[in-house]
Amino acid sequence: MTAAGSIRVAGGLLPPDVLAAVAAGGLDGLASGDYHLGGESPREAAAREWTHLLGMYRRFRDDLARLPDGDPATGITRERWLTPLLTALMYGRVPPTGAGGIGVDGKSYPVSHLWGATPMHLLGWGVDLDRRSPGVAGAAQRAPHAMVQELLNRTEDYGWAVVSNGRVLRLLRDSTSLTGQAYVEFDLEAMFDAELFADFTQLYLLAHQSRVEVPDGGRPADCWLERWRTAAISQGVRAMELLRDGVQDALTTLGTGFLRHPANTGLRARLDGGQITVADLHAGLLRTVYRLLFWFVAEDRDALLDPHTEPLAAERYRQHFSAARLREHARRRHGSAHHDLWQAATLVLSAL
């Protein structure tokens, strides 16, 4: 399993390089038109939706707090959280499947919703995706994730699926060729509680309606997610190949620097004492690298600063905080034990 912040890839469903390439804008299918945005870039659209969804999420959590303990909260989760989220991802109000769910070879799967060729099983905040929940529609007989996975494995009519209880959102695909569970998971609770905008941008780019949309006259295998996966596995993507070594070098360099820095005695003690594991450290480093990539690409494409930023403020950013300044500094000088550059970088990253 690979992880970066609130995003996990389990079972090799998407090669890790796909996430890095999406973050860096290094794949086909990432243009405005590919997302049906009419000239607005996907990252600009993600930023616009983010502000709205933060407010929706906070109101939803307030409403949840008024429910009694043990309430699965299915109705409120669908109406006040998942529907706004899916609308932001351009699915709109997804049609319910109705009584009986989806039938395959005489067997009925009680999946709650269906968008085109993409089953969507939308449950409540209090429903576990990996366990049965007696008395809860769509989760009473089987664990929701396992039920949807079996549906995908038994038919070629559907390519990818979405399973969500509002806490997490998972992308699933036929996994008959894989061992164990295989999915991409977005921890929505962590993402919105900690306001991880960079992670939401990844969610927007990977789970947008256009990523699972089947072209006219096409098959589910023709959607963008499947094309990315196929290209990464069978053909290789040049941009991802170029990124791989750089990402690995960055992980090694950053990890070594953090562990060796004289001020990080606390980090070393926690690692030695088992309070954090090597896997925890790797996940944190990977998230940092992805956020750096996001920063570099956004700045290089002039998408970081507000177009109406005062010229003096923009110049101050370029001279003291910009990624361009940091990279130029790295090309000209060796590092030192001083951490002012890192402090400047974290100020920018914390604002993304």
Phi and psi in degrees as a GROMACS rama.xvg file:
@    title "Ramachandran Plot"
@    xaxis  label "Phi"
@    yaxis  label "Psi"
@TYPE xy
-109.372  153.909  THR-2
-146.737  148.789  ALA-3
-152.35  102.526  ALA-4
64.1362  -119.975  GLY-5
-94.894  12.9276  SER-6
-116.379  131.82  ILE-7
-129.745  143.279  ARG-8
-118.922  115.41  VAL-9
-109.427  141.763  ALA-10
73.2502  14.0932  GLY-11
70.8055  23.7275  GLY-12
-60.2097  -46.2408  LEU-13
-121.464  129.429  LEU-14
-55.9049  139.819  PRO-15
-53.5906  -30.8352  PRO-16
-64.8425  -24.1382  ASP-17
-61.9916  -43.4375  VAL-18
-62.3689  -42.2526  LEU-19
-65.036  -40.7174  ALA-20
-68.7811  -37.0504  ALA-21
-63.5502  -44.4918  VAL-22
-61.2588  -35.3082  ALA-23
-89.6351  -2.10534  ALA-24
70.8639  28.286  GLY-25
-99.7169  25.5088  GLY-26
-127.752  155.208  LEU-27
-66.119  156.537  ASP-28
86.7708  13.3749  GLY-29
-107.725  10.7116  LEU-30
-82.296  165.563  ALA-31
-54.7022  -47.0414  SER-32
-62.7702  -31.6129  GLY-33
-67.2142  -22.613  ASP-34
-104.227  7.9815  TYR-35
58.1643  44.3305  HIS-36
-105.719  2.48972  LEU-37
59.5499  38.4432  GLY-38
103.723  -23.8387  GLY-39
-74.8005  136.322  GLU-40
-73.5153  152.365  SER-41
-56.8278  -36.5272  PRO-42
-69.2393  -37.1757  ARG-43
-64.9165  -41.6777  GLU-44
-64.2784  -39.9569  ALA-45
-61.4711  -41.954  ALA-46
-63.5734  -40.8122  ALA-47
-64.0958  -45.4149  ARG-48
-70.4314  -31.6508  GLU-49
-57.7092  -47.8288  TRP-50
-60.1583  -44.0078  THR-51
-64.6309  -44.9204  HIS-52
-68.5098  -32.564  LEU-53
-57.7669  -44.752  LEU-54
-64.8565  -42.0287  GLY-55
-62.1756  -41.415  MET-56
-64.031  -44.2319  TYR-57
-64.0938  -40.5384  ARG-58
-67.103  -38.9001  ARG-59
-61.8441  -44.3812  PHE-60
-64.1101  -36.4394  ARG-61
-62.5234  -42.5368  ASP-62
-65.7575  -39.1294  ASP-63
-59.7396  -39.5099  LEU-64
-62.5884  -18.6392  ALA-65
-87.5568  -9.35228  ARG-66
-80.6106  151.98  LEU-67
-70.0776  155.356  PRO-68
-59.3515  140.053  ASP-69
88.6325  -7.62927  GLY-70
-70.48  125.231  ASP-71
-65.7847  -20.8708  PRO-72
60.83  34.7639  ALA-73
-65.58  -50.0934  THR-74
-62.2096  -47.8014  GLY-75
-67.2592  -35.0094  ILE-76
-66.5534  -42.4913  THR-77
-66.1974  -48.6798  ARG-78
-76.1742  -39.9452  GLU-79
-102.667  -5.55927  ARG-80
-133.262  -57.0401  TRP-81
-69.9645  -36.997  LEU-82
-64.1937  -46.4261  THR-83
-60.1952  -39.0743  PRO-84
-64.7606  -47.6614  LEU-85
-67.7409  -31.4157  LEU-86
-65.0985  -40.8023  THR-87
-62.8109  -29.4669  ALA-88
-89.2206  8.59391  LEU-89
73.4278  22.5569  MET-90
-85.0433  -22.5521  TYR-91
71.1657  -156.547  GLY-92
-82.6508  106.942  ARG-93
-71.9787  131.572  VAL-94
-65.5184  136.335  PRO-95
-72.3809  156.856  PRO-96
-81.0738  -23.1067  THR-97
85.4013  -175.062  GLY-98
-60.554  135.423  ALA-99
94.2568  -17.4825  GLY-100
66.5499  -130.873  GLY-101
-115.704  128.011  ILE-102
-100.629  136.839  GLY-103
-138.253  120.301  VAL-104
51.6179  43.3407  ASP-105
81.5204  -1.57577  GLY-106
-108.347  137.363  LYS-107
-99.6934  134.242  SER-108
-115.549  115.417  TYR-109
-76.3499  57.0345  PRO-110
-76.153  136.516  VAL-111
-74.8961  -36.4962  SER-112
-139.974  161.155  HIS-113
-145.121  122.09  LEU-114
-114.234  107.158  TRP-115
57.8489  -122.551  GLY-116
-98.1326  22.2359  ALA-117
-122.129  102.172  THR-118
-62.5418  139.827  PRO-119
-130.819  114.456  MET-120
-102.918  104.897  HIS-121
-107.873  117.838  LEU-122
-120.215  -173.948  LEU-123
-93.0725  160.378  GLY-124
-54.8938  -31.3153  TRP-125
-92.5179  10.103  GLY-126
-103.585  125.041  VAL-127
-77.1612  130.919  ASP-128
-75.1767  -19.1747  LEU-129
-111.927  10.4072  ASP-130
-140.154  154.28  ARG-131
-67.1371  146.87  ARG-132
-128.251  91.2391  SER-133
-51.3993  133.774  PRO-134
87.424  -4.9692  GLY-135
-103.921  121.038  VAL-136
-57.9277  132.662  ALA-137
83.3907  -1.26257  GLY-138
-141.545  1.76311  ALA-139
-74.3344  -41.4994  ALA-140
-91.4323  -33.4741  GLN-141
-142.379  158.827  ARG-142
-61.6392  134.703  ALA-143
-54.261  -46.4177  PRO-144
-60.3007  -48.4426  HIS-145
-62.9076  -37.6425  ALA-146
-64.6238  -46.1368  MET-147
-67.3556  -37.2658  VAL-148
-62.4539  -41.6443  GLN-149
-62.225  -40.6851  GLU-150
-57.0057  -49.5314  LEU-151
-62.7457  -36.3236  LEU-152
-72.567  -19.5486  ASN-153
-96.6975  -6.98354  ARG-154
-147.102  152.257  THR-155
-98.7926  6.48983  GLU-156
-72.1149  -22.2736  ASP-157
-124.953  135.434  TYR-158
-91.6905  -63.2941  GLY-159
-119.33  164.794  TRP-160
-141.966  159.623  ALA-161
-118.859  131.874  VAL-162
-126.703  128.714  VAL-163
-152.017  142.956  SER-164
-113.85  13.8445  ASN-165
88.9453  -32.4244  GLY-166
-75.5821  -45.701  ARG-167
-131.451  156.814  VAL-168
-127.908  128.267  LEU-169
-117.776  139.072  ARG-170
-98.5802  125.523  LEU-171
-117.934  157.343  LEU-172
-146.822  160.82  ARG-173
-46.9319  124.762  ASP-174
-125.91  29.3536  SER-175
-62.7858  -25.0622  THR-176
-90.6568  -1.04454  SER-177
-111.465  158.663  LEU-178
-98.0303  126.473  THR-179
75.2636  -172.47  GLY-180
-68.0188  143.625  GLN-181
-136.975  121.321  ALA-182
-166.014  164.723  TYR-183
-108.712  125.766  VAL-184
-116.686  132.487  GLU-185
-111.355  115.949  PHE-186
-80.5336  92.2378  ASP-187
-64.7334  -37.4763  LEU-188
-61.3323  -48.3748  GLU-189
-66.2369  -40.1304  ALA-190
-61.5926  -45.6088  MET-191
-87.5373  -29.7512  PHE-192
-64.7708  -43.162  ASP-193
-92.2156  -0.14119  ALA-194
54.6005  57.1843  GLU-195
-90.2735  81.2839  LEU-196
-62.5499  -39.2703  PHE-197
-60.4009  -38.2777  ALA-198
-68.8765  -37.8403  ASP-199
-63.4027  -36.7541  PHE-200
-60.4102  -40.8281  THR-201
-62.2056  -42.7649  GLN-202
-58.6035  -46.1836  LEU-203
-60.3505  -44.3426  TYR-204
-71.0643  -31.6045  LEU-205
-95.0186  -31.318  LEU-206
-109.849  7.83387  ALA-207
-60.6405  151.231  HIS-208
-50.888  -38.6634  GLN-209
-67.6574  -15.7578  SER-210
-77.5622  -25.0662  ARG-211
-113.243  0.59571  VAL-212
-65.6584  132.168  GLU-213
-91.6518  124.806  VAL-214
-61.2862  154.908  PRO-215
-54.7361  128.005  ASP-216
76.7982  3.22928  GLY-217
-97.6946  -171.831  GLY-218
-119.458  163.731  ARG-219
-53.4765  -30.8818  PRO-220
-69.7099  -7.525  ALA-221
-92.5337  0.780528  ASP-222
-72.3872  164.394  CYS-223
-64.1763  -40.3801  TRP-224
-58.951  -42.668  LEU-225
-69.5897  -37.527  GLU-226
-64.8745  -41.3888  ARG-227
-62.2787  -45.3452  TRP-228
-63.2543  -45.2508  ARG-229
-63.7249  -43.9053  THR-230
-62.8801  -40.8673  ALA-231
-67.5778  -36.031  ALA-232
-84.567  -50.9168  ILE-233
-92.7341  -31.0293  SER-234
-112.084  -27.2684  GLN-235
80.8343  145.017  GLY-236
-113.899  122.895  VAL-237
-54.9668  -42.3239  ARG-238
-63.0807  -38.676  ALA-239
-69.3701  -36.1534  MET-240
-63.062  -40.0241  GLU-241
-67.4099  -33.588  LEU-242
-75.5131  -30.6876  LEU-243
-56.1986  -53.3468  ARG-244
-62.8764  -39.2739  ASP-245
-65.0343  -41.3737  GLY-246
-64.6667  -43.448  VAL-247
-63.2221  -43.3681  GLN-248
-61.2716  -40.7709  ASP-249
-64.8161  -41.7125  ALA-250
-60.5188  -44.9413  LEU-251
-65.8974  -45.7421  THR-252
-65.278  -47.069  THR-253
-64.9352  -45.249  LEU-254
-60.4948  -44.0687  GLY-255
-62.7679  -43.7817  THR-256
-62.9483  -44.576  GLY-257
-62.8442  -42.2041  PHE-258
-73.6653  -29.3635  LEU-259
-88.4558  -19.3769  ARG-260
-62.0179  132.164  HIS-261
-60.677  -23.2713  PRO-262
-81.4569  -8.22548  ALA-263
-99.6623  39.7117  ASN-264
-62.1317  -34.6742  THR-265
-63.3449  -42.0426  GLY-266
-62.3949  -45.8192  LEU-267
-63.8333  -39.4389  ARG-268
-66.0306  -41.3388  ALA-269
-66.1933  -36.824  ARG-270
-68.7228  -44.8409  LEU-271
-65.0188  -36.1448  ASP-272
-84.2177  -4.91197  GLY-273
85.3134  3.95257  GLY-274
-66.1199  -31.1349  GLN-275
-127.894  152.108  ILE-276
-104.694  169.545  THR-277
-60.4455  -36.9224  VAL-278
-63.6134  -39.505  ALA-279
-61.5372  -44.4673  ASP-280
-63.2185  -42.9357  LEU-281
-62.1191  -42.4019  HIS-282
-62.12  -42.081  ALA-283
-64.7905  -40.127  GLY-284
-65.7018  -41.7374  LEU-285
-64.0198  -40.8387  LEU-286
-63.0795  -39.6614  ARG-287
-62.6714  -42.544  THR-288
-63.8618  -42.802  VAL-289
-62.5237  -39.3626  TYR-290
-68.489  -36.6467  ARG-291
-63.2135  -43.5778  LEU-292
-59.4298  -45.2537  LEU-293
-58.8184  -45.1901  PHE-294
-60.9872  -49.1639  TRP-295
-60.6781  -46.4041  PHE-296
-66.5496  -44.904  VAL-297
-60.3608  -41.9318  ALA-298
-68.5647  -43.9264  GLU-299
-61.9279  -28.055  ASP-300
-97.5537  12.6065  ARG-301
55.7919  34.5532  ASP-302
-109.847  8.00015  ALA-303
-89.0502  -50.5045  LEU-304
-86.3757  146.189  LEU-305
-59.6011  132.807  ASP-306
-55.8131  -22.5929  PRO-307
-97.5436  13.1998  HIS-308
-60.3481  137.291  THR-309
-58.8681  136.444  GLU-310
-53.2053  -39.0081  PRO-311
-64.8917  -41.1434  LEU-312
-67.0826  -40.1168  ALA-313
-63.6645  -40.5548  ALA-314
-67.584  -38.3092  GLU-315
-62.6851  -40.5817  ARG-316
-62.1586  -47.0182  TYR-317
-61.1793  -38.5645  ARG-318
-79.3602  -29.597  GLN-319
-121.072  -20.8967  HIS-320
-129.746  -8.50466  PHE-321
-70.7221  153.548  SER-322
-65.6301  -34.1337  ALA-323
-60.4423  -42.9258  ALA-324
-63.8472  -42.9916  ARG-325
-62.1793  -43.5362  LEU-326
-69.2936  -37.7134  ARG-327
-64.8137  -40.3196  GLU-328
-60.96  -42.4866  HIS-329
-65.4568  -32.9769  ALA-330
-72.1261  -27.6704  ARG-331
-99.1212  -25.9299  ARG-332
-135.801  155.3  ARG-333
-82.4828  158.123  HIS-334
-74.7623  171.635  GLY-335
-142.648  -178.304  SER-336
-76.9119  -9.61691  ALA-337
-70.2908  143.965  HIS-338
-117.765  21.4041  HIS-339
-66.9298  -36.0853  ASP-340
-65.4114  -39.4493  LEU-341
-65.7425  -39.7313  TRP-342
-62.4606  -40.423  GLN-343
-64.7586  -41.3783  ALA-344
-64.5991  -41.6252  ALA-345
-66.944  -29.5716  THR-346
-61.0755  -42.964  LEU-347
-69.6851  -47.4252  VAL-348
-61.9859  -36.688  LEU-349
-68.2163  -20.0201  SER-350
-90.5632  -8.85581  ALA-351
